[in-house]
Amino acid sequence: MDNKKLGIILITMSLILLVLLGFIRSNVTRAYQADIDRYIDAGEACPSDPDLCPHEQRSRAQIPIFIAGAFLLGVMALGMYIIFFDKSQKEIMSTLRKEKHLQTEEEKFSILLKGLSSDEQKVIKSVKEQDGIEQNTLRLRTDFHKSKLSILLDSLEKKGLVKRIAKGKTKQVFLRIKI
């Protein structure tokens, strides 16, 4: 069941039961009011025994009504919480899933880098930062000589990690693996 529907059901049921509780409370008040009026009309004071005093009896009879009312207000608050905070809960879960996915990708990339030389790592990191980077730009970013970069890229191509595509007089370098 959808959380929003559940929240609406909780609020509706709480309201209905609170109205019913209000009728019960008014009937209890009226039931004891007749005894109170009888003492007032006779000009007498209520008995000193709390078990016989209609004021005390009415107060005692209303304690369960107040407890039930507090419980129903709590259920209503829970229904409102479920309705209004359902969206934030979904957003939190979505963010956690994305973070886990990113963390997993970073772990895979870290494992990949461990199998490469430091120069190859530098090249792979630069290509990952800008997939499709031109070989000239990569040379500037890594600060390698043309021939050394070319040898490193040949090695990475043989390992199946990058691919080079000719673009005019230069080549673009792409990651072959999805990280």
N, C-alpha and C positions, 0 to 999 in steps of 0.2 A: 504494500500500500504506500502511496506517495506520502511523504512527511507533511506536505501542506494539507492534504485531505484529513490526515490523522489529527493535525492541529485544529482544524475547523470542527471536526467531530468532538474533540475534547472540549472546546470552548462552548459549542452548542449544548452538549449534554450538561456541562457545568451551569450554564445559564438557566436551563430548564429546571434542574434540581435546586438551584438557588431560589427561583420563583416558588417552587413547591415548598421549600423550606420556609420561605416568608409566610406562606399561607398557614403552615403548621404553627409557626411562632405566633401569628395573630390569633389563631384558635386557642392555643395554650394560654395566651394573655387573657382572652375573653373568658375562658373557663374559670380561671382563678379570680377574675375581676368580679364575678357574681358574689363570691364569698367575701371579697374585700368590701364591696358595696353593702352587703348585709351587716357587717360590723360597723360601717360608717353610719348607715341609717339607724341602727340601734344606739349609736353614740357610745359604743364600747371600744375598748382597745383590743388589739389582737392578742391572742394568748401568748404568754411568755415562752411557752414550749415551742422551739423552732419547728418541730414536726407537725404542729397544729396551726402555725401562723401561715395564712395564705400568701403573704409577701415572700416569705422564705421558700414556701413550696413552689411558687411561680419562678423564683430565681433558680432553684435547683433544677426545675424542669427545663429551663432554657439553656443550661450548660451544654448538654449534648447538641442542641441546635446550633449554638455558637461554634462548637468544635467542628461539626459537620460543615458549617459555613466557611470556616477557615480552611478546611480540607478542600472544599470545592473551589475556593479562590486560588489555592495552590495548584489544583489541576488546571484551572483556567490560565494561570500564569505559564504553566508548562506548555499548554496548547499554543499560547502566543510565542513562546520561545521557539517551539518547533516550526511555526510558520515563518517567523522573521529571521531566524538564524540558520535556516536550512541552506540558503544561498551561500552564505559565508563558509559553511561547512563544505559544500561542494567545491568552492574556490580553493580552500585550503587543501583538500584532497588532490585537486588538479595540480596545484603548485608542487605538492610533495611528489607526485608522479613525474612531473617534468624535472624536478631536481634529481630524482633517482635516475632518470634516463640520462641526464647530463653527466651525472657522477659516473655512471656505467661507461659512457663514451670516453670520459677522461681516463678512467682506469684502463680501458682497452688501448687508448693512445699511449698511455704510460708504459704498458707492457710491450707495445710495438717498439717504442723508442729504446727499450733496454737491449734489444737485439741488434741495434745499429751503432756504428761508430759515432763519435761526437760530431764529426763533420756532416755525416749523413743525418744525424738528429737535427742539426742546425738547418739543413736544407728542408727536411720534412716539416719542421715547425713553421718555417717561412711560407711554404706552400700551403700548409693548413690555414695560416692566417689569411692568405689571399689566394684562394683556389683559382687557377687560370692565370697566375702571375707570369709576366713575360720573363724570359730567361735573362735579359739585360737587367731588369729590375731586381730579379733574384740575385744576380751577381753583386749588385750594389748593396742589397740588404744583408747578404751573408758575408760580404767582403772577401770573396774568393776570386782567384784569377780565372779567366775564361776557361782555360784548359782543365784546371782542377774541378771547376763546377761541372764541366762537360763530362769528366770521368765519373764524378759522383752521381750525376743524373743517369748516366749509362748503367751504373751499378744498381741504382734504385729502380730503373726500368726493368732490368733483368730479374730483380726480386719481385716485380709486379706491384710496386708501391706507387709509382708515378707513371704518367704518360706524357709525352711531348707531342704537341700538334703545331705544325708549321703555320706561321701567321706572317706573311710578307717575308722580310729578311730575318726575322727573329722567330722564336718558338715560344708557345705558351706551355706552362707546366701545370698539370692537374694531378690531384690525388686519385689513384685508382680505387682505393678502398674507401668504404663509407665509415667515417668515424664520427 
